[in-house]
Amino acid sequence: MRPDAEEILRLVLVRLDDMKAEDTLTIDLRDKSSIGDYMVVASGRSQRHVGSVADRVVEDLHKVGIAARVEGVPHCDWVVIDAGDVIVHVFRPEVRAFYNIEKMWLASRPAQRAS
């Protein structure tokens, strides 16, 4: 049975924490968009770190039966993982600051920062 959005979100957040992703932010999209239920934005310290974080998230998703689509590899400045109900963005800090995608999605609703 396919995990629901909350289970996928928990899996993603645990892996991001395990991989020492930085400034992880969860944005609830349920009443805002049909692209998914949640968006997670996180930073890696370098291109190598971004790639490693993304690879591990995709591996964990695959283990629970989710064939996620991935964009942004091999450059690893900004990797997007589409897990259906959860969209994950992993950025290098400079690239994240430049695009500032959180601003667009947070205009009307507060986000939840991971600890």
N, CA, C and O of each residue as an XYZ file, in Angstrom:
460
protein
N       0.837     -1.185      0.000
C       0.000      0.000      0.000
C       0.884      1.251      0.000
O       1.870      1.324      0.732
N       0.525      2.212     -0.812
C       1.297      3.460     -0.931
C       1.129      4.301      0.327
O       0.014      4.470      0.822
N       2.245      4.833      0.848
C       2.143      5.704      2.023
C       1.356      6.969      1.699
O       1.362      7.436      0.560
N       0.672      7.525      2.715
C      -0.051      8.774      2.491
C       0.913      9.956      2.592
O       2.089      9.780      2.909
N       0.413     11.145      2.324
C       1.253     12.343      2.267
C       1.993     12.587      3.583
O       3.163     12.968      3.573
N       1.326     12.374      4.699
C       1.962     12.620      5.989
C       3.096     11.632      6.243
O       4.129     12.008      6.796
N       2.911     10.365      5.842
C       3.974      9.367      5.998
C       5.172      9.698      5.107
O       6.322      9.568      5.526
N       4.893     10.124      3.881
C       5.971     10.510      2.971
C       6.715     11.709      3.548
O       7.946     11.744      3.531
N       5.979     12.685      4.057
C       6.595     13.867      4.652
C       7.495     13.463      5.817
O       8.628     13.936      5.911
N       7.013     12.604      6.697
C       7.824     12.164      7.844
C       9.102     11.483      7.369
O      10.184     11.754      7.890
N       8.980     10.601      6.380
C      10.147      9.903      5.843
C      11.173     10.900      5.299
O      12.367     10.784      5.579
N      10.708     11.868      4.529
C      11.591     12.881      3.939
C      12.276     13.693      5.036
O      13.488     13.901      4.984
N      11.517     14.150      6.021
C      12.088     14.984      7.075
C      13.113     14.233      7.913
O      14.129     14.803      8.311
N      12.855     12.967      8.182
C      13.820     12.160      8.934
C      15.121     12.024      8.145
O      16.206     12.183      8.705
N      15.020     11.734      6.860
C      16.225     11.572      6.043
C      16.974     12.892      5.919
O      18.202     12.902      6.008
N      16.273     14.004      5.718
C      16.947     15.300      5.631
C      17.703     15.590      6.925
O      18.828     16.087      6.886
N      17.099     15.286      8.063
C      17.758     15.487      9.345
C      18.979     14.574      9.473
O      20.049     15.019      9.889
N      18.819     13.311      9.119
C      19.930     12.351      9.184
C      21.117     12.790      8.331
O      22.273     12.586      8.700
N      20.814     13.392      7.193
C      21.860     13.807      6.253
C      22.375     15.221      6.539
O      23.161     15.768      5.766
N      21.932     15.800      7.639
C      22.395     17.135      8.059
C      22.059     18.232      7.064
O      22.827     19.177      6.889
N      20.900     18.104      6.405
C      20.417     19.201      5.567
C      20.141     20.390      6.488
O      19.811     20.213      7.661
N      20.277     21.590      5.953
C      20.155     22.795      6.767
C      18.903     23.587      6.404
O      18.403     23.509      5.282
N      18.410     24.348      7.377
C      17.286     25.272      7.179
C      16.095     24.608      6.492
O      15.536     25.150      5.539
N      15.716     23.441      6.980
C      14.597     22.701      6.390
C      13.280     23.389      6.750
O      13.022     23.734      7.904
N      12.472     23.569      5.733
C      11.197     24.269      5.869
C      10.112     23.420      5.209
O      10.290     22.938      4.091
N       8.981     23.238      5.906
C       7.845     22.509      5.346
C       6.721     23.497      5.088
O       6.345     24.270      5.969
N       6.189     23.465      3.876
C       5.102     24.358      3.490
C       3.878     23.503      3.182
O       3.936     22.601      2.346
N       2.779     23.791      3.855
C       1.522     23.073      3.649
C       0.844     23.648      2.400
O       0.501     24.830      2.359
N       0.658     22.803      1.389
C       0.055     23.246      0.124
C      -1.386     22.785     -0.045
O      -2.001     23.061     -1.075
N      -1.932     22.092      0.940
C      -3.226     21.438      0.754
C      -4.340     22.369      0.311
O      -5.181     21.965     -0.493
N      -4.377     23.591      0.800
C      -5.432     24.521      0.390
C      -4.941     25.549     -0.617
O      -5.671     26.481     -0.956
N      -3.705     25.391     -1.101
C      -3.106     26.392     -1.969
C      -2.875     25.925     -3.400
O      -2.908     26.730     -4.331
N      -2.643     24.631     -3.579
C      -2.218     24.160     -4.893
C      -2.577     22.698     -5.092
O      -2.733     21.941     -4.134
N      -2.703     22.322     -6.344
C      -2.966     20.916     -6.663
C      -1.683     20.155     -6.985
O      -1.742     18.971     -7.315
N      -0.516     20.814     -6.895
C       0.741     20.122     -7.230
C       1.153     19.113     -6.182
O       1.940     18.212     -6.470
N       0.641     19.244     -4.982
C       0.971     18.312     -3.913
C       0.390     18.806     -2.604
O      -0.215     19.876     -2.539
N       0.584     18.007     -1.557
C       0.089     18.384     -0.234
C       1.122     19.173      0.559
O       0.776     20.047      1.353
N       2.406     18.852      0.332
C       3.474     19.519      1.071
C       4.644     19.817      0.146
O       4.913     19.093     -0.812
N       5.330     20.910      0.468
C       6.592     21.235     -0.177
C       7.632     21.329      0.934
O       7.400     21.959      1.966
N       8.770     20.701      0.711
C       9.864     20.776      1.667
C      11.032     21.447      0.960
O      11.403     21.069     -0.152
N      11.606     22.448      1.622
C      12.756     23.168      1.078
C      13.890     23.016      2.078
O      13.708     23.254      3.272
N      15.064     22.618      1.590
C      16.222     22.435      2.466
C      17.484     22.849      1.720
O      17.486     22.983      0.496
N      18.548     23.046      2.474
C      19.829     23.417      1.879
C      20.884     22.374      2.208
O      20.869     21.741      3.264
N      21.802     22.221      1.260
C      23.005     21.434      1.477
C      24.189     22.381      1.441
O      24.097     23.468      0.871
N      25.288     21.987      2.036
C      26.442     22.877      2.158
C      27.246     23.028      0.870
O      27.972     24.009      0.709
N      27.126     22.078     -0.040
C      27.905     22.080     -1.280
C      27.148     21.282     -2.327
O      26.132     20.658     -2.022
N      27.635     21.299     -3.558
C      26.994     20.489     -4.602
C      27.022     19.012     -4.221
O      26.038     18.301     -4.423
N      28.121     18.555     -3.682
C      28.235     17.143     -3.275
C      27.225     16.817     -2.182
O      26.586     15.765     -2.218
N      27.079     17.717     -1.209
C      26.129     17.482     -0.128
C      24.696     17.475     -0.655
O      23.899     16.616     -0.279
N      24.367     18.433     -1.526
C      23.026     18.476     -2.127
C      22.738     17.157     -2.843
O      21.666     16.577     -2.667
N      23.688     16.683     -3.648
C      23.505     15.430     -4.381
C      23.335     14.239     -3.464
O      22.490     13.379     -3.712
N      24.132     14.177     -2.401
C      24.040     13.062     -1.450
C      22.709     13.063     -0.720
O      22.078     12.019     -0.561
N      22.288     14.234     -0.278
C      20.995     14.352      0.411
C      19.873     13.877     -0.518
O      19.028     13.073     -0.127
N      19.881     14.386     -1.749
C      18.830     14.014     -2.706
C      18.848     12.510     -2.986
O      17.797     11.871     -3.017
N      20.024     11.956     -3.187
C      20.131     10.508     -3.457
C      19.538      9.691     -2.322
O      18.818      8.724     -2.571
N      19.822     10.054     -1.100
C      19.331      9.289      0.044
C      17.821      9.424      0.203
O      17.145      8.457      0.554
N      17.292     10.605     -0.049
C      15.837     10.789      0.008
C      15.175      9.898     -1.045
O      14.193      9.216     -0.751
N      15.702      9.900     -2.255
C      15.135      9.084     -3.338
C      15.241      7.598     -2.996
O      14.301      6.847     -3.257
N      16.350      7.158     -2.424
C      16.498      5.758     -2.002
C      15.427      5.371     -0.994
O      14.808      4.314     -1.114
N      15.208      6.229      0.003
C      14.196      5.932      1.020
C      12.794      5.878      0.419
O      11.986      5.025      0.786
N      12.514      6.786     -0.501
C      11.210      6.773     -1.165
C      11.029      5.486     -1.964
O       9.960      4.876     -1.942
N      12.072      5.085     -2.660
C      12.015      3.852     -3.459
C      11.742      2.638     -2.562
O      10.998      1.737     -2.948
N      12.343      2.617     -1.370
C      12.149      1.494     -0.437
C      10.693      1.324     -0.024
O      10.266      0.216      0.299
N       9.923      2.421     -0.032
C       8.506      2.327      0.350
C       7.591      2.324     -0.872
O       6.379      2.503     -0.749
N       8.181      2.119     -2.055
C       7.385      1.943     -3.258
C       7.051      3.201     -4.032
O       6.140      3.188     -4.860
N       7.766      4.286     -3.783
C       7.499      5.530     -4.499
C       8.615      5.780     -5.508
O       9.778      5.949     -5.142
N       8.241      5.799     -6.772
C       9.189      6.086     -7.841
C       9.187      7.593     -8.080
O       8.437      8.100     -8.915
N      10.026      8.292     -7.346
C      10.068      9.754     -7.427
C      10.763     10.199     -8.704
O      11.689      9.548     -9.187
N      10.300     11.316     -9.235
C      10.978     11.958    -10.377
C      11.976     12.947     -9.818
O      11.697     13.642     -8.840
N      13.146     13.009    -10.445
C      14.225     13.862     -9.945
C      14.737     14.744    -11.072
O      14.968     14.274    -12.187
N      14.913     16.027    -10.773
C      15.482     16.997    -11.713
C      16.627     17.717    -11.016
O      16.593     17.917     -9.802
N      17.644     18.106    -11.786
C      18.723     18.905    -11.235
C      20.035     18.181    -11.036
O      21.033     18.789    -10.649
N      20.040     16.890    -11.298
C      21.271     16.114    -11.222
C      21.830     16.076    -12.641
O      21.026     15.882    -13.553
N      23.081     16.235    -12.915
C      24.239     16.081    -12.040
C      24.783     17.376    -11.455
O      25.722     17.318    -10.662
N      24.246     18.543    -11.803
C      24.838     19.796    -11.323
C      24.682     19.988     -9.817
O      25.594     20.478     -9.151
N      23.545     19.607     -9.292
C      23.282     19.625     -7.846
C      23.364     21.010     -7.214
O      23.751     21.141     -6.052
N      23.003     22.041     -7.971
C      22.822     23.365     -7.368
C      21.432     23.439     -6.754
O      21.232     24.041     -5.699
N      20.464     22.805     -7.445
C      19.062     22.760     -7.014
C      18.495     21.448     -7.539
O      18.355     21.261     -8.748
N      18.171     20.547     -6.625
C      17.595     19.263     -7.002
C      16.145     19.244     -6.532
O      15.847     19.557     -5.380
N      15.250     18.870     -7.443
C      13.828     18.758     -7.127
C      13.452     17.282     -7.162
O      13.761     16.569     -8.116
N      12.781     16.839     -6.109
C      12.300     15.461     -6.010
C      10.785     15.518     -5.930
O      10.221     16.066     -4.983
N      10.135     14.949     -6.929
C       8.672     14.925     -6.966
C       8.214     13.550     -6.513
O       8.301     12.574     -7.259
N       7.723     13.484     -5.280
C       7.234     12.222     -4.718
C       5.711     12.177     -4.750
O       5.092     11.472     -3.954
N       5.113     12.920     -5.659
C       3.659     12.941     -5.783
C       3.036     13.931     -4.817
O       2.833     15.095     -5.162
N       2.733     13.479     -3.613
C       2.090     14.338     -2.618
C       3.066     15.295     -1.939
O       2.654     16.284     -1.333
N       4.356     14.994     -2.042
C       5.392     15.809     -1.403
C       6.436     16.173     -2.447
O       6.980     15.307     -3.132
N       6.707     17.473     -2.558
C       7.732     17.980     -3.466
C       8.891     18.448     -2.595
O       8.694     19.226     -1.662
N      10.102     17.975     -2.899
C      11.279     18.314     -2.096
C      12.253     19.095     -2.961
O      12.599     18.672     -4.064
N      12.696     20.248     -2.447
C      13.710     21.073     -3.107
C      14.942     21.073     -2.210
O      14.855     21.416     -1.031
N      16.088     20.689     -2.767
C      17.346     20.748     -2.020
C      18.275     21.678     -2.797
O      18.596     21.426     -3.958
N      18.701     22.756     -2.142
C      19.482     23.809     -2.779
C      20.869     23.949     -2.153
O      21.087     23.559     -1.006
N      21.794     24.508     -2.918
C      22.967     25.131     -2.317
C      22.465     26.458     -1.753
O      21.566     27.063     -2.338
N      23.020     26.930     -0.632
C      22.483     28.138      0.010
C      22.396     29.358     -0.912
O      21.411     30.095     -0.863
N      23.408     29.579     -1.747
C      23.402     30.753     -2.625
C      22.275     30.668     -3.653
O      21.644     31.674     -3.979
N      22.031     29.479     -4.150
C      20.981     29.274     -5.155
C      19.606     29.431     -4.497
O      18.695     30.016     -5.082
N      19.468     28.910     -3.290
C      18.207     29.057     -2.562
C      17.903     30.530     -2.309
O      16.766     30.968     -2.484
N      18.912     31.294     -1.900
C      18.710     32.721     -1.643
C      18.330     33.459     -2.925
O      17.498     34.366     -2.894
N      18.929     33.081     -4.040
C      18.647     33.740     -5.314
C      17.197     33.517     -5.751
O      16.505     34.468     -6.114
N      16.740     32.270     -5.719
C      15.386     31.960     -6.196
C      14.305     32.236     -5.157
O      13.183     32.598     -5.512
N      14.631     32.070     -3.881
C      13.721     32.386     -2.784
C      12.293     31.877     -3.034
O      11.328     32.632     -2.918
N      12.174     30.600     -3.376
C      10.845     30.059     -3.694
C       9.908     30.058     -2.495
O       8.688     30.063     -2.661
N      10.467     30.052     -1.287
C       9.615     30.070     -0.100
C       8.721     31.313     -0.072
O       7.564     31.245      0.341
N       9.263     32.432     -0.511
C       8.520     33.699     -0.447
C       7.189     33.606     -1.195
O       6.163     34.093     -0.720
N       7.220     32.978     -2.363
C       6.004     32.851     -3.165
C       4.951     32.012     -2.433
O       3.769     32.354     -2.444
N       5.376     30.927     -1.804
C       4.441     30.008     -1.175
C       4.046     30.428      0.232
O       3.027     29.970      0.748
N       4.832     31.288      0.856
C       4.547     31.677      2.241
C       3.797     32.993      2.360
O       3.547     33.464      3.469
N       3.440     33.587      1.244
C       2.800     34.898      1.274
C       1.546     34.916      2.148
O       1.265     35.927      2.791
N       0.790     33.822      2.183
C      -0.467     33.838      2.924
C      -0.544     32.832      4.065
O      -1.548     32.785      4.776
N       0.498     32.029      4.250
C       0.404     31.004      5.294
C       1.779     30.769      5.911
O       2.770     30.666      5.188
N       1.853     30.683      7.225
C       3.133     30.418      7.859
C       3.601     28.987      7.585
O       2.791     28.074      7.419
N       4.897     28.816      7.543
C       5.492     27.495      7.323
C       5.954     26.938      8.656
O       5.937     27.628      9.675
N       6.366     25.684      8.631
C       6.866     25.022      9.830
C       8.347     24.757      9.619
O       8.731     24.043      8.692
N       9.172     25.326     10.474
C      10.617     25.072     10.421
C      10.899     23.806     11.195
O      10.375     23.594     12.289
N      11.737     22.969     10.609
C      12.168     21.771     11.319
C      13.252     22.171     12.305
O      13.967     23.152     12.101
N      13.358     21.409     13.360
C      14.391     21.744     14.352
C      15.721     21.170     13.985
O      16.697     21.358     14.711
